[in-house]
Amino acid sequence: IDVMESMQDTSAGLRQSASRSSQVLADAGQYLTLRLGGEEYAIDILRVQEIRSYEAPTRMVNAPPFIKGVVNLRGVIVPIVDLRLKLGIDKVEYTEFTVVIILNVRGTVIGAVVDSVSDVVTLTTQMIKPAPQFEAAIESRFVTGLANVGERMLIVMNVEALMSNAEMGLVAAALQS
């Protein structure tokens, strides 16, 4: 009888553990990691449409400095934003590793220039810790939180806020000029 009770307890424990791990997986999301300057960032992979090598865009008159210009992507005019300039990060030279991440944010297609992309990681909501609130080069509304992956500290970006309607308004105004 003791063996049966022990097996039932073990079985119940395994079910609870499986339930917890499936809940953690349900809360998990995949993030594309990228590099801007000396820091590593992560953005929600569901916003990423494609990754392209950097090619000089067509400049737009009266565009804000962080808007590098536009490119024609299979018939769609896509504004290109240099995230280093947008976030106030020291300017870095364009190299063979510089890429443009084509994002789809609320139905708007926009390109984000980054120094390089690294990999895709799975992060749970428990892994993403709130970012400390202090004066920083990067506005806190652009940061979802911080996550440790092994020895790496990732700054998890809020792409929706970064490319918000107000920011898109600047892009739209520049495109109409």
C-alpha positions in Angstrom: 0.0 0.0 0.0 2.9 2.4 0.8 4.3 1.7 -2.7 1.0 2.6 -4.3 0.6 5.8 -2.3 4.2 6.7 -3.2 3.6 6.1 -6.9 0.4 8.2 -6.8 2.2 11.0 -5.1 5.0 10.9 -7.7 2.4 10.8 -10.5 0.6 13.8 -9.1 3.9 15.6 -8.7 4.8 14.9 -12.3 1.4 16.1 -13.5 1.8 19.4 -11.6 5.4 19.8 -12.8 4.2 19.2 -16.4 1.4 21.6 -16.0 3.8 24.3 -14.6 6.3 23.8 -17.5 3.6 23.9 -20.1 2.3 27.2 -18.5 5.9 28.6 -18.6 6.2 27.6 -22.3 2.8 29.2 -23.0 4.2 32.4 -21.4 7.4 32.1 -23.4 8.2 34.0 -26.6 10.9 33.9 -29.1 13.1 37.0 -29.5 15.7 38.0 -32.2 18.9 39.2 -30.5 20.8 42.0 -32.2 23.7 44.3 -31.4 23.7 48.1 -31.3 27.1 49.5 -30.3 28.4 47.5 -27.4 25.0 46.2 -26.1 22.8 43.3 -27.0 19.1 43.8 -27.5 16.1 41.5 -28.1 13.0 42.1 -30.1 9.9 40.0 -30.5 10.4 37.7 -33.5 6.8 37.9 -34.4 7.4 41.5 -35.5 10.2 40.5 -37.8 9.3 40.0 -41.5 12.8 39.5 -42.8 16.5 40.3 -42.4 18.4 42.0 -45.3 21.9 43.1 -45.8 22.3 46.9 -45.6 22.1 48.9 -48.8 22.1 52.7 -48.9 18.5 53.9 -49.0 17.2 56.8 -51.0 17.4 59.9 -48.8 14.3 61.9 -48.0 14.1 65.7 -47.8 13.4 67.1 -44.3 13.5 63.6 -42.7 14.6 63.4 -39.1 18.3 62.3 -38.8 17.4 58.8 -37.6 15.5 58.1 -40.8 18.2 57.1 -43.3 15.7 57.1 -46.3 13.5 54.6 -48.0 14.0 51.4 -50.1 11.6 49.7 -52.5 11.0 46.2 -51.2 9.1 44.2 -53.8 6.9 47.2 -54.6 6.5 48.5 -51.0 8.2 51.7 -50.1 9.9 51.0 -46.7 11.3 53.7 -44.5 14.7 52.8 -43.0 15.4 53.9 -39.4 18.9 53.7 -37.9 18.2 52.4 -34.4 21.6 53.7 -33.2 20.6 57.3 -34.1 17.0 56.8 -32.9 18.2 55.6 -29.5 21.1 58.1 -29.1 23.8 55.4 -29.3 27.3 56.3 -30.5 27.4 56.1 -34.3 29.2 53.1 -35.6 30.5 52.5 -39.1 28.4 50.5 -41.5 30.2 47.1 -42.0 29.5 43.8 -43.7 27.7 42.7 -40.6 25.3 45.7 -40.6 21.8 44.5 -41.5 18.3 45.9 -41.9 15.6 44.1 -40.0 12.3 44.5 -41.8 9.6 44.9 -39.1 5.8 44.8 -39.3 4.4 46.9 -36.5 0.6 47.4 -36.5 0.5 46.8 -40.2 3.2 49.3 -41.0 6.4 47.9 -42.6 9.6 49.6 -41.5 13.3 48.8 -41.7 15.6 49.0 -38.7 19.3 49.3 -39.2 21.3 47.4 -36.6 25.0 46.5 -36.2 24.4 42.7 -36.5 21.9 40.0 -35.5 23.0 37.1 -33.3 20.4 34.4 -32.8 16.9 33.6 -31.6 16.3 33.0 -28.0 13.2 31.8 -26.0 12.4 34.1 -23.1 9.6 33.5 -20.5 7.9 36.4 -18.8 9.7 35.3 -15.6 13.1 35.7 -17.3 12.3 39.3 -18.3 13.0 41.5 -15.3 11.9 45.2 -15.0 14.6 47.6 -16.1 15.8 50.1 -13.5 14.2 53.5 -13.9 16.9 56.2 -14.2 18.1 58.8 -16.6 19.5 56.9 -19.6 20.3 57.4 -23.2 17.4 55.0 -24.1 14.0 56.1 -23.1 12.4 53.7 -20.6 9.2 53.4 -22.6 11.2 51.6 -25.3 12.5 49.0 -22.9 10.3 46.0 -21.8 12.9 44.7 -19.4 16.2 42.9 -19.0 16.9 39.2 -19.4 19.9 37.1 -18.6 20.6 34.3 -21.1 23.7 32.4 -19.8 26.4 35.1 -19.5 24.5 37.5 -21.7 22.4 40.5 -20.5 19.8 41.3 -23.1 17.8 44.6 -23.2 14.3 43.5 -24.3 12.9 46.3 -26.6 9.3 47.3 -26.9 9.1 47.6 -30.7 5.5 48.8 -30.6 6.6 51.9 -28.5 9.8 52.4 -30.4 7.9 52.5 -33.7 4.8 54.1 -32.2 2.2 56.1 -34.1 4.0 59.3 -33.1 7.2 58.0 -34.5 5.4 56.7 -37.6 3.8 60.1 -38.0 7.3 61.5 -38.4 8.1 58.8 -41.0 4.8 59.5 -42.9 5.4 63.2 -42.9 8.9 62.6 -44.3 7.6 60.3 -47.0 5.0 62.9 -48.1 7.7 65.7 -48.4 
